[in-house]
Each structure stands twice: as C-alpha cells, then as structure tokens.
C-alpha cells in the first residue's frame, strides 16, 4: 500500500511539474480513490 501511494505521489508530482505545477486537490482525490479500492 505504501509503495502504491508513493508511486502515485511521485508520478503525479513529476507529471504536474512538467505542465503547470502540482494540484494538491487532484492528488488527494486520486490517493483517496486508491485507498478506498484497497480498503474495500
């Protein structure tokens, strides 16, 4: 679970840094969605 969350964070941070900066709201939505799927 921790590796998945880290990969998501670093991937999102890298991708957003190439475009127009990191969007913390989008990152939170994606991380919560992954957590809910794993938890469920």
C-alpha positions in Angstrom: 0.0 0.0 0.0 2.8 2.4 0.9 4.6 1.7 -2.4 1.4 2.4 -4.4 0.8 5.7 -2.6 4.4 6.7 -3.0 4.3 5.9 -6.7 1.1 7.8 -7.2 2.5 10.8 -5.3 5.8 10.9 -7.2 4.2 10.2 -10.5 1.6 13.0 -10.1 4.3 15.4 -8.8 6.5 14.8 -11.7 3.8 14.9 -14.3 2.3 18.1 -12.9 5.7 19.8 -12.6 6.1 19.4 -16.4 2.8 21.2 -17.0 1.8 23.9 -14.6 2.5 22.9 -11.0 1.1 20.3 -8.6 -2.6 20.3 -7.9 -3.0 19.0 -4.3 -6.7 18.6 -4.7 -6.4 16.2 -7.6 -3.6 14.3 -5.8 -5.8 13.9 -2.7 -8.8 12.7 -4.9 -6.6 10.1 -6.6 -5.0 8.9 -3.3 -8.4 8.6 -1.6 -9.7 6.7 -4.6 -6.8 4.2 -4.4 -7.2 3.9 -0.7 -10.9 3.2 -0.9 -10.4 0.5 -3.6 -7.7 -1.3 -1.5 -9.6 -0.9 1.8 -12.9 -2.0 0.3 
